[in-house]
Amino acid sequence: MPARKTRGRRKKLQTPRQWLIGGAALLLFAGLYLLHINPQWTARLPGGEQISAVLAELYGDGELSPQPLFPDGTAQELPEGQFELHMIDVGQALSVLLRAPDGECALIDAGNRGDEERICPYLKSLGLERLDYLIATHMHADHIGGMDEVVKEFSIGRVILPDTPEEITPTTKSYTDLLSAISDKGYRITLAKPGAKYPLGKAQLSILGPVQDYEDLNNTSVVTRVDYGAVSFLVTGDAEKTAEQDMLDSRRVQPANVLIAGHHGSSTASSAAFLSAVRPAYIGISCGEGNSYGHPHKEAIERMQKIGSTILRTDLYGTVIFYTDGQALGAQVERNS
């Protein structure tokens, strides 16, 4: 049977230029499709290349060039619809605020005794009257010193504390004052459990550690991860290398775009293995100017620089705010270094 003839025009052969244009369009479509079906894919890129590309367009060079927060004595308005992490300048201590676009928020640690005089007004200046979560990473005074006053002045949804072994449970005034404030308000304590997840608006707050019992209070630190779209934040309190390695062994550690460095940038934390697993594009360090501990230590800074992280420190910049729409990432600082 003779072959059936087809009718119509003969196809015109494409030129090399047309092939290049078509191929580029196909690659662009494929990339956009991958981002659409799986936004977490961008968070797994080593060093946060997707965010760096956006920043390169905004600031040049691909490095985070933070904008002043108080250029004329008043706070600038952050873009609407952003998730924010505020690393509040409390000197040689730690206090971190997480705030979702619709106002849901969590406070991790509250500095030393006396730092509540900065923290409480700061929170109120943002219009906050309630904290959905109050998390104490561990029971050292530079992390819970001002927390009893926070409990007194704000409505708290859930108080999360580490399950501290009895033999190292402190009897300090900072700790007993905190427990008294919690009791006086009629709150109950939620013990931090690895794997626990809590909603924070459209973000997700996850507890990664501690995964073991320890004899050192630093290693009992509650380790918190927050994911908002394709951007993630990791706050490790004073967790040191032993606790970091245990989390690595438990396979709970994933890449994160922003890391608040453990133990104020001490050489006893931020191990090479931990940094390599997290691969943060940006690292925040909460430390006091000229502190007696020498934080951050040179060895830790060198490890952070070796993986290409941009470092923002409260002793140099004051309060640092990271903000994101779930894709791009920006920062504002209280003062220029």
N, C-alpha and C positions, 0 to 999 in steps of 0.2 A: 504494500500500500504506500503510495507516495507520501512524503512528509508534508504536513499541513503548513501552508505558508502563513506567515503573520503579516499583518498590515500595519502601517504607521511609519513614522519617521525613524531614520537610523539615528542611534544615540551618538551625540557628539562627545569625543574624547576630552576629558578634563585636562587642563594644563597643570604643570607642577605647582604654580601659584595657587590654583584652586584647590589642589590636594592639601597644601599646607594650611590654607584658611579653613577648610573643612575639618582637618585633623585637630587644629587648635580649638575649634568650636566644640568638637566631640569631647576633647579632654576637659574643657571648661564645664560642659554639661554633666559629665561624669563626676567631676569634683563637687559641683553644687548638689547633685543627687545624693552623693555619699553624706554630705553635711546635713542634708534635709532628713534623710532616713535615720541618721545616727549622730546626733550632735555631740555625743560623748567621744566620738572618734577624734575630734579636734583636741580634746584634753589629753589624749595619749600621745600626741606628737612630741618628740623629745624637745624639751626646752620651750614648749609653747610657741612653735613657729607661726601658727595662724595668728595668735595674739600679737606677736612681734611684728608681723607684717602689717597689721592694722596700726600699731603704734608707729611704725616707720612712716606711714602715711600721715599720721597726726603730728608726730613730734620730730621725725627725721632720725636717721641712723638706726632705727629699730630698738633703741634703748629707751627705758622709761624716763621721761623728763618731767618729774612731778611739778604741778603748778602750785603756786602759793595758796594756802588756805585762808590766811588772814593778811592780805596785802595792805589793807587800810584799817585793820583793827576789827573787821567784821567778817564772818564766815561767808564764803561764796556759796551760792546755791549749786548743789550737785544736780546733774541731769535727772529728770524724772524717770521712774521705772527702773532704777538701778538697785542692785544689791550692794551693800556696803560693809566693809570691814574697817572699823576704826581701831587703830593701835594707839590708845590714849597715852600721852606722855605722862607717866607717873615716876619718872626717874629710874632708880635701880629697883624696879618692881615690874608688875605686869597687870594690865587691864585691857581687855579686848571686847569691843562691842560689835555684834553682828546684827545688821538690820535689813530686813526684806523690804521690797517696794511698797507693800501695803501696810507697813508699820510693825509687823511681827519682829521681835528682837530677842537676842540672847546676850547676856554679859558673862564673859569668862574672866574670872579673877577681879580683884578690886584693890590691888596695890597694898601699900603699907598703911599702918595707922596714921591718920591725917590725910591720906590721899583721897578720902571720901569728900574732902572739901573742894577737890577739883572734879572728881568723878560725878558726884550727884548733880552739881550745877551744869556740868557738861551734858549729861543725859537729859536734864530738864530743858536745856536750851534747844534740844532737838524735838521738844514736844512730847517726850516720853513720860508716862505716868505708870506704865506697867512693863514688866519684863516677862516674856513668855518662859524663858529659862534663865536660871542663875546657876552657873557652873563654877565650882571651886576645883581647880586642877589638883591641888594638894594643900596640906595644912601648914605650910611655912608662912610666916607673918607678912612677907613681901607679896603674897598672893591673896591672903584673906584679911589683911589688917583693916581695910575699910569696908569689908563686906557686911558686917553687922549693921552699919548705918544705911547701906543700900537696902537691906531687908526692911529696915524701919521706915524708909522714905518711899519705897515703891511697892506696888502690888506685884507679887511673884506668882507665876503659873506653876512652875516646877523647879524645885531645888535639887541639883544633882551634885553629889559628893563622891569622892573615891571610897572604896571599901578598904579603909586603912587597917592593917593588921593590929590587933590589940596591943602587942608588945611594943609598937612604935607609935601608938596613938598619943599625940601631944597633950599636955595639960596647960598650955600657954593661955594667957589672957585673951589673945586674938581668937583662939579656937573656942574657948568657953563662952566668950561674948557672942560669937557667931551662933553657937548652939542655943544660947539663951534667946537671941533675937528671933531665930526660927521658931522656937517653942512659943514665945510670946505672941507671935502672929498666927499661931495655930497651923503652921505648915508641916508637912511630912517630908522626909528626905528620901529621894530616889538614889539608890546606889548605882554608880556607873558600871555598866556591864558591856564588855566588848561585843559588838554586833548589834547593839540596840540602835534603833533609828527613830528619829522624831521629825515631824514636819515643822518647817519654819517658813510659813507662807508657802510659796512655790519652790522654796529650797528644801533640801534634805540635810538634816544634821545627824551625823553618825558618830558613835563612840568606837574608837579603834583600840584603846588601851586604858589602863594597864592589862596585860594578858597573863601576868603572873603575880604572886605575892612577893614583896621585896622587903628588905631590911633597911632600905634607904628611902626616906620620904620623897626625894626627888623622883625616884623611879615609880612611885605610886601615882604619878600625875595622870589625870584624865586627858586623853588625847582625842581631840575633836576634829572631825572633817565636815566641811559643808560644801555641797554641790549645788550650783545654780546654773542651769543650762549646761554649757560646755566648760564652765569655769569652776575651779575648785580651790578651797582654802584649807590649810592644815595648821592647827594650833596644838603644840605639844607640851606646854607648861615647862617644867624643869626636867622632863624625861631625858635620861642620859643614855650613853652608848649601850648599856646592858638592856634597858627597856626597848631601845630602838631595834636592837638585834632580835629580841624576842618577838616584836611586832613583825619584823621581816620574816622570821621563821614561821610565823602564823599565817603568812601570805595575806595580811590585811592591808599592807602598804601599797598604794597605787600612786601614779604621778599626780601632782597637784601644781597649780599655777602659782600660788602664793603660799609660802611657808613662814609662819612666825617661829623664829629659831628657838630651839630648846635652851633653857638655862641661860638666857640673856646673852647668847653667843659664846658660852664657855667652850673651852677645848674638850671638855668631858662630854659634850653632846655634839649633834650634827656630824656624825661619823661619815666617812667617805661612802660606805655602803648604803647608809640611809639616804644621803643626798643623791646618790646615783639612782636609787629607786624612786625617789620623789621627783627629782629633776625640776625643781621650781624655777620658773622664769624670774621670780622676784622673791627676796627674803627680807622680812621685817625683823629687826632686832630691838627689843625694848631694854634699854640700859641707861644708867645715869652718867652725866658728864663727869669725867674724872673720878669714877667710882673706885673704891679701894680694892675691888676684885680684879681690876684690869680688864673687865668685859667691854667689848667682845675681844676674845683672845686672838692673837695673830694666826695661830694654827687653824682655828675654825674659819676665820675670814679667808685664808688661803684655800681651804677646801671648798668654800662656797664660790670663790672666784674661779676655781679650776673647772667647775661645771658650767660656768658662764652666767651665773645668777647676778641680777642687779640687786644691790643691798641698800635698804633704807633704814636708818637708825634714828631712834628718838633722841639720842644725845646730840645728834647733828641737825635733825630736821624737826624736832618736836613731834606733835601728834601727826600721824600718817593715816590717810584714808585711802584704801583701795576701793574702787567701785567698778561694777560691770553690769552690762545688760544681758549677760549670759553668753556673749561671744567676745566682744572687745573688753579690754581692761585698762583702766586709767588710775591715776593717783593724784592726791593733793597733799601738801605738807604745810605745817604750821609756819615754818620759817625756812629760808634758804640756808644751805650749809655754808 
